[in-house]
Amino acid sequence: MDVLQGFVTHIMYSEHKQLLQYGVYACSGILVPLSFCTFSVSGTSNAGFNAMLTTLLNITHAVASHHVVQNGAVHIAVGFLIGVSGMLAMVNLMAAIFWGQLSGCVAVAADIPGYTCTNTGTYSAVSFFSVLLFLSQVAFTGAVAMWRGEVINHEDDERRYDGVSQSDHGQHMSSVASVDL
């Protein structure tokens, strides 16, 4: 009980950037069993490739999120991370709904082209882990949106304008000829 209380206290007093890192770790932790389940359902007709692609996108997202949160990034990269995180959360919601519906399939004796119902337990597991991933990504996306100022690397903004003086702008503007139409 003391370990749990110590962990909760640590979470409560952690910095926002550290909490975002924990969010990336949570998503990555959910991806491990989801990946194994996805390998198991990859042979499912009309859906196996989609499951594999979604899992690969989630793994890529976890790696990119870790990099952005750990090292910081410019405004556009953090905004891109927020947008991609939100869209991927919706993809995971759709996957959860799809695999949840498919878990209720009934095996038939006849061979129907494009119909597979072999691993209903694994279909349920994919749905379950997709729901967990959806919830953790929604929380992560909201946290990144709220605390984006702590992830944005402002040093890059200052370096971008090195060597550009304010007086140069006025000189260039005075040499531009106007055009009457």
C-alpha positions as CSV (number, residue, x, y, z in Angstrom):
1,M,0.0,0.0,0.0
2,D,2.9,2.3,0.7
3,V,4.3,1.7,-2.7
4,L,1.0,2.8,-4.3
5,Q,0.7,5.8,-2.1
6,G,4.3,6.8,-2.9
7,F,3.6,6.4,-6.7
8,V,0.5,8.5,-6.5
9,T,2.4,11.2,-4.5
10,H,5.2,11.1,-7.1
11,I,2.6,11.6,-9.9
12,M,0.9,14.5,-8.1
13,Y,4.2,16.4,-7.7
14,S,5.7,15.6,-11.0
15,E,6.3,18.3,-13.6
16,H,4.1,18.5,-16.6
17,K,6.8,17.3,-19.0
18,Q,7.4,14.3,-16.9
19,L,3.7,13.5,-16.8
20,L,3.6,13.7,-20.6
21,Q,6.5,11.2,-20.7
22,Y,4.5,8.9,-18.5
23,G,1.7,9.2,-21.0
24,V,4.0,8.1,-23.8
25,Y,5.1,5.2,-21.7
26,A,1.5,4.2,-21.0
27,C,0.6,4.2,-24.7
28,S,3.8,2.2,-25.4
29,G,2.9,-0.3,-22.7
30,I,-0.5,-0.9,-24.2
31,L,1.1,-1.3,-27.7
32,V,3.0,-4.4,-26.6
33,P,0.0,-6.7,-26.1
34,L,-1.9,-5.0,-28.9
35,S,1.0,-5.8,-31.3
36,F,0.9,-9.5,-30.3
37,C,-2.9,-9.6,-30.8
38,T,-2.6,-7.8,-34.1
39,F,-0.1,-10.4,-35.3
40,S,-2.6,-13.1,-34.4
41,V,-5.5,-11.5,-36.4
42,S,-3.4,-10.4,-39.3
43,G,-4.8,-13.2,-41.4
44,T,-8.4,-12.1,-41.0
45,S,-10.1,-11.5,-44.3
46,N,-10.5,-7.8,-45.3
47,A,-9.1,-6.5,-41.9
48,G,-5.8,-8.1,-41.2
49,F,-3.7,-5.5,-43.1
50,N,-5.7,-2.7,-41.6
51,A,-4.9,-3.9,-38.1
52,M,-1.2,-4.3,-38.9
53,L,-1.1,-0.8,-40.5
54,T,-2.8,0.8,-37.5
55,T,-0.4,-0.9,-35.1
56,L,2.6,0.3,-37.1
57,L,1.2,3.8,-37.1
58,N,0.7,3.6,-33.3
59,I,4.3,2.5,-32.8
60,T,5.6,5.3,-35.0
61,H,3.5,7.7,-33.1
62,A,4.8,6.5,-29.8
63,V,8.4,6.9,-31.0
64,A,7.8,10.4,-32.4
65,S,5.9,11.5,-29.2
66,H,8.8,10.3,-27.1
67,H,11.2,12.3,-29.2
68,V,9.1,15.5,-29.1
69,V,8.3,15.3,-25.4
70,Q,11.9,14.4,-24.4
71,N,13.8,16.9,-26.6
72,G,11.2,19.6,-27.2
73,A,10.3,20.9,-30.6
74,V,9.3,24.0,-32.6
75,H,5.7,25.2,-32.6
76,I,4.7,23.5,-35.8
77,A,6.0,20.1,-34.7
78,V,4.1,20.3,-31.4
79,G,0.9,21.3,-33.3
80,F,1.5,18.5,-35.7
81,L,1.8,16.1,-32.7
82,I,-1.5,17.3,-31.2
83,G,-3.3,16.9,-34.6
84,V,-1.8,13.4,-35.3
85,S,-2.5,12.3,-31.7
86,G,-6.1,13.3,-32.0
87,M,-6.6,11.6,-35.4
88,L,-4.9,8.4,-34.3
89,A,-7.0,8.3,-31.2
90,M,-10.1,8.3,-33.5
91,V,-8.6,5.6,-35.7
92,N,-8.1,3.5,-32.5
93,L,-11.7,4.2,-31.5
94,M,-12.9,2.9,-35.0
95,A,-10.6,-0.1,-34.6
96,A,-12.1,-0.9,-31.1
97,I,-15.6,-0.7,-32.5
98,F,-14.8,-2.8,-35.5
99,W,-13.0,-5.6,-33.7
100,G,-15.6,-5.5,-30.9
101,Q,-18.3,-6.1,-33.5
102,L,-16.3,-8.7,-35.2
103,S,-15.8,-10.6,-31.9
104,G,-19.5,-11.5,-32.0
105,C,-19.1,-13.3,-35.4
106,V,-20.4,-16.8,-35.8
107,A,-18.3,-19.5,-37.5
108,V,-20.1,-21.1,-40.5
109,A,-19.4,-24.5,-42.0
110,A,-19.6,-23.2,-45.6
111,D,-16.5,-21.5,-47.1
112,I,-17.6,-17.9,-47.8
113,P,-15.1,-15.8,-49.7
114,G,-14.0,-12.7,-47.6
115,Y,-15.4,-14.0,-44.4
116,T,-13.3,-15.2,-41.5
117,C,-14.3,-16.0,-37.9
118,T,-11.6,-18.0,-36.3
119,N,-10.2,-16.0,-33.4
120,T,-13.1,-14.4,-31.6
121,G,-11.2,-14.2,-28.3
122,T,-8.3,-12.4,-30.0
123,Y,-10.8,-10.1,-31.8
124,S,-12.1,-9.2,-28.3
125,A,-8.5,-8.6,-27.0
126,V,-7.7,-6.3,-30.0
127,S,-10.9,-4.4,-29.2
128,F,-10.0,-4.1,-25.5
129,F,-6.5,-2.9,-26.1
130,S,-7.7,-0.5,-28.8
131,V,-10.1,1.0,-26.2
132,L,-7.3,1.4,-23.7
133,L,-5.1,3.0,-26.3
134,F,-7.9,5.3,-27.4
135,L,-8.4,6.5,-23.8
136,S,-4.7,7.0,-23.1
137,Q,-4.2,8.8,-26.4
138,V,-7.1,11.2,-25.7
139,A,-5.7,12.0,-22.3
140,F,-2.2,12.4,-23.8
141,T,-3.5,14.7,-26.6
142,G,-5.4,16.8,-24.1
143,A,-2.3,17.1,-21.9
144,V,0.0,18.0,-24.8
145,A,-2.6,20.7,-25.9
146,M,-2.8,22.1,-22.4
147,W,0.9,22.0,-21.6
148,R,2.3,22.7,-25.2
149,G,4.2,25.7,-23.9
150,E,6.4,23.4,-21.8
151,V,7.1,21.1,-24.8
152,I,7.9,23.9,-27.3
153,N,11.6,24.6,-27.6
154,H,11.9,28.4,-27.6
155,E,15.6,28.4,-28.2
156,D,15.0,27.4,-31.8
157,D,12.8,30.4,-32.3
158,E,15.5,32.8,-31.1
159,R,18.2,31.1,-33.3
160,R,16.1,31.2,-36.4
161,Y,16.4,35.0,-36.6
162,D,20.1,35.4,-35.8
163,G,21.7,37.8,-38.3
164,V,18.5,39.5,-39.2
165,S,18.4,43.1,-38.0
166,Q,15.3,45.3,-37.7
167,S,16.9,48.0,-39.9
168,D,17.3,45.7,-42.9
169,H,13.5,45.4,-43.3
170,G,13.0,49.1,-43.9
171,Q,15.8,49.4,-46.4
172,H,14.4,46.6,-48.6
173,M,10.9,48.0,-48.5
174,S,12.0,51.5,-49.7
175,S,13.7,50.0,-52.9
176,V,10.5,48.3,-54.0
177,A,8.7,50.1,-56.8
178,S,5.0,50.4,-56.7
179,V,2.9,49.2,-59.6
180,D,-0.3,50.9,-60.7
181,L,-2.9,48.7,-62.3
